[in-house]
Amino acid sequence: MNPLQPIIGILGALLVARTIMSGVRTFVVPRGDNDGLTRVSFRVMRNVFLLVARPSRPYEFRHRVMAYYGPVALVLLPVWWLVLVLTGFAAIFWALGVAPAEAFAVSGSSLLTLGFDRPTVPGGEAVAFAEAAIGLALVALLISYLPTIYGAFSRRELLVSLLEVRADSPPSPVVMLTRMHRLSGFAALHPMWERWEQWFAELEETHTSLPVLVFYRSQQPNQSWVNAAGAIMDAAALARSSIAIPMDVQADLMIRSGYIALGRITSFFNVPVVANVQPTDPTSIDRAHFDAALRVLADAGVPLVEDRDQAWRDFSGWRVNYDRPLRVLEKITMSPTPWWDRPMQSAWVTDEPDLAAAAEHTAQPVGG
């Protein structure tokens, strides 16, 4: 007996056990573990997709390509697990006495339940049965969780699609606030803040326990759950800081729910997010963009507070809480250009000469 066989057999058993744990951590553990084996599989697939969806290509093309990334990576994940299980059991069969040239054939036959090559060593059949059961279980994990994944995706996209009715696509808080002001009044914002607070709570739970959902793109190129999250929180921040309406604590709670959710999703991907931010820290929205947004609101008849300097400080104090995780997720998910980098307009402007330029600008990806 080769003295390396017991060691290789133990390493093979450890590889099988680690693969099983990867499946459990990815689909079964509800708290969302960032599993290394799963991460390797998704990163390799992402690099393959990015070879096609290069930054130099038009945004619409990149969107069409990357729309397949999440589903394809998810379907190929069990294939990666099965390759690891096959390798681990091949090492076990070799340790039991199967010839090295036959170990992979015996392992593959057992894993795929083909039965064309059966182990002839003592204890080999029991090992083959165990391998077949593990292979079926890993595939069954994915199949059983597909309804859960697509159910969570559908619930997420419902509010994303409904936001287009109020805020256009890509969503703009300026458009939403001017439209709500004229059509229903700002009292209608309260139930919106409640629904989006619940949306953020579910977003955190589903997108950390099933992180592949982060990469599931909306059906329309100009829609993105990341843009929707940023637009609704910016709308609440503008309402709380700049619009002369009674304070609604539900807006505060929604913003807090949002930046907690985005921060935890970002942390899941091991992207460092600055902790203990200060209200005076800079954000992606500078004073010029903020003033431009207020001018559009004022021109549309929205009542604004008199102290614009204090409004800017209050808005920045809200925005700084979620600015960093929002920009990170925009880059990770290849979202459309956010609202403040497009021409400002109200919900009632339809004939501006720069609308075509705005649409073209929207097609450029964040993060290049």
N, C-alpha and C positions, 0 to 999 in steps of 0.2 A: 504494500500500500504506500502510495506517495504521501510523505509527511505533510504536504500542503493540503491534502484533501479535507481533513477535518476543519482546518482553518477556513478554506474556501467554502465549505458547507455552512459553517457558522455565519460567514459574511453573507452568503446567499439567503439564509434564513432571516438575518437582520434586514436585508434589502426588501424581502417580501413583507416583513412586519412594518417597515417604514412606509412602504407603498400603501398597505392597508390603512395605516394611520393617516396618510395623506388623503385618502378617500373620506375617512371619517371626519377629519378636520375641515375638509372642503364643503361637504354636503350635510353632515349630520350634526356637528357641534353648532349650536345656535348662536354662539357669541362671535363667530367669524374669526378664525385663526388664519394668519397669513402664512400659509404652508409653503415651504421652500420648493418642493417638487412641483406643486401646481404653479408657483410663480415662474419657475424655469420654463415650463411648457408654454405659458402665456407670453413670456418675453420673447421666446424664439419665434412664435407665430407673429407677434407684433412686428418684429424686425423683418420678417418675410413680407408682411403686408406693406410696411413702410418703404420697401424697395420699389413697390409699384406706386403707392400713393405718396410720391415725393413732394416736398414743399413747393417745388417749382410747378407742379401741375395745378390746374384750376380747382377751386374749392369744390365745385359740384362733382368733379371726377373723384376727388379724394373722399368725399362723402359717400359716393356709391361704393367705392372699394372698401372703405373702413366699416361700412354697414354690415359686411360679411365677417369682419374680424371676430367679434364676440361670439356669434353662433358657431363659426368654424373652429375657433379655439376651444370652445366648450365641447364640441363633438369629438375633437381629436384628443382631448384630455384623457379619456379612458384608454385610448390607444397607447398613449405614453405610459400609463399605469400598467397596461398589459405587457408592454415591452420590458418594463422593470421586473414584473412578476415572472415572466418567461426566463429572464436572465438569472434571477434569484433561484428559481427551481432547477434550472440547468446546473447551477453550481451545487445544489443539494443532491441531484441525481448523480453527478460526478463523484461527490463525496461518498455516496452509497455504493459506488462500484460500477456505474454505467460508464462505458468508454467515452472519452471526451468528444469524439466525433459524433456520437449518438445522443449525448446528453441534451443538446438543444432540440433535436428532433423529438425525443421523448417528452421534453417539456412542452414544446409546441403542440404536440398531439394531445397531451393531457389538458393544457390550458384551453384549447379550442374544442375540446371534447370530440376530436376526430377519431381517436382510437386506432389509428393505423400503426402506431408504434407503441407497444406496451413495455414497461420496465420489467426486467427479469431478475432483478436483485431483490433480496429480502427486504420487505417493507416498502418496496417500490410502488405497489398498487395503492397503498394507503396514502402515500405522498401524492400520487397522481390524482386520486379522488379529491384531496385537499386543494390541489392546484385548480382543478376544474371548478370546484365550488367557489374559490376566491375570484377566479376570472368572471364567473357569472354574476357574483355579488357586486363587483366593481362596475360592470356594465349596467346592472339593475339600479345601482345608485343614481346614475345619470338619468336613466329613463324615468325613475320615480320622481325625480326632482324637476323635470322639465315643466310639468304643469304649474308647479310653484313658481318657477322662474318667470314663465310667461304671464302668469297671473299678476305677479308683482310688477312686471313691465307694463301691463295694460293699465293697472291702477295708477302708476306713475304718469303715464302719457295722457290720461284723461284730463288732469288739471293743466298739463302742458298745452294740450290742444285748446282747452277752454280759455286759456290766457290769451291766445291769439285773437279771440273775439273782442277782448278788451284792450289789448296792448299791441296788436299787430304781430307780424312775424318778420324778423326776430323781434322779441318783445322789448318794448320801451316803457319805462315807468312814466315818462312825460306824456306819451300817447295815452296810457291807461288813465292817468289822473285827469287829463283834459276831457277824455271821453266820459268818465264816471261823473265828473263835475256837471256836465251838461245833460246827461241822460238820466241819472238817478240820484245825484247828490252824493256827498261824501259819507252819509250815514250808511250807505250800502257797502262801504269798505270793511266795516266790522265783521260781518259774516265771512268775507273773503280772508281776512286775517286768521279767523278761526280755522277755516278749511286748510289754509296753507300751513298753519302750525301743525295740524295733524299730518299733512303731506310730508313735512320735514321729519316728523317723528318716525313715520313708516319708512321714509327714504333712508334714514340712518340704520334702521334695523335690517332692511333688505339689502342695502348696498355694502354693508360690512359682513353680513353672514353669507351673501351670494354676490361677491364682488364683480363677477362677470357682468352684472347688470349695469355697472358703471359704463361699460363700452357698448351697450345696446343703444343704437342711435334711433332717433325719431324717424318717422316715415318721411317727413318733409325736410328738405335740405336746410331750411332756415329755422327749424325748430331744434331745440336742444334743452334737455332738462337742466343743464348747468346755466344756460342763458336765462331760462325761466326762473331758476332760483335766485340769480343775481338781480333780475328785473323786479321781482316781487319784493325782495328785501330793500332795494333802492327806492321803490315806490313807498314803502312804509317809512323809510328813513326821511324821504322828502316830505311826506305827510306830517311826520312828527317834528321836523326841524323848521320847515319853511312855509307850510300852509296854515293860514289862520283859521283853524278849526279846533273844537274841544279835544283835549288829550284823550287818546284811546289806548289804555294799557294793553289791549289785545295786540296792537301793532308792536309794542315792545316785546311781548311774549313770542310773537311770531318771528321777529328778528333774532331773538335769543335762540329759539328752537332751530332756526336756520343756520346760524354760525356754529352751534354745537354739532349739528349733523354734518356740515361740510368739513369741519375740523376733524371729526372722527373718521370720516371717509378718507380724507387726505392722509391722516396718520396711518391708516391701514396700509397705504402704499409706501410707507417708510419715507415720506417726504417731510422734511422738517418744517414746522410751522412755528412762527415766532409766538412765544407765550408771553402773557402779561403785557400786551400792547397798551400803549398810551393814547389817549384821545388826540394828542397833537402829532402822532406819527403820520408820515405821509401815506397817501393811498394812490390808487391808479387814477382816480378822478381828481383833477386839480381844480383850482378856484375858477379858472376860465371856463371849463366845461360846466361847472356848477352854476355859474352866473348865466351861461347860455341857456341852461335848462330852466332857470327861473324866469328869464325873459320870455321864453315860449309859453310858460305857464301864465305869466302876467298878461301877455297878449291874448290868451284864450279866455281871460276873465277869471282865472282862479285867484281867490283871495290869498295874498301872501303876507307874511309877517313884515314889520317895518325894519327891524334890525337885521340886515342881510349878513353882517359880519358874525353875529351870534348864530344865525341860521347855518352859515358855513361851518362854524365850529361844532354845532350840534350834529350836522349831517356827517362831518368827518368822524366825529366821535362814535357814530353808529357804524359807518362804513369800515373803519379800521378793524373792527372785530372779525369781519368775514372777507376782507379784501384779499389777503394772501391765499387762503385755501380756495377761494373762488378762482383766482387767476391760475393757480396750479391745476385745478380741475379743468379749466378751459383748455389748457395746453394738453393735458393727458387725453381728454376726449376729443380734441380737435374741433372745438365749438366754433360757431360763426363769430364774427366781430361783434363785441358788445355794443350796447346802445350809445355810450358816450363817445365812441370813436366813429359814429355815423352822424350825418347831418341832423341837427335837432329840428323837430317839427311836432305840431300838435296833431290830435286825431282828426282835425278838420281841414288840414292842408293837403290837397291832392294834386295841385298843379305847380309845385315848385320845380324850377328848372334843374335842380340838382338831385331829383329823385332817382334818375337813372344812374347817376354816379354813386348814390347811396346804395343802390342794389348791387352795383358792381363791387363796391367796397366791402359789402357784406360777404361776398364770396371769398374774401381773403382770410385764411385761417389764423387764429391766434397762436402766437409762439413760433410762426414760420415753419 
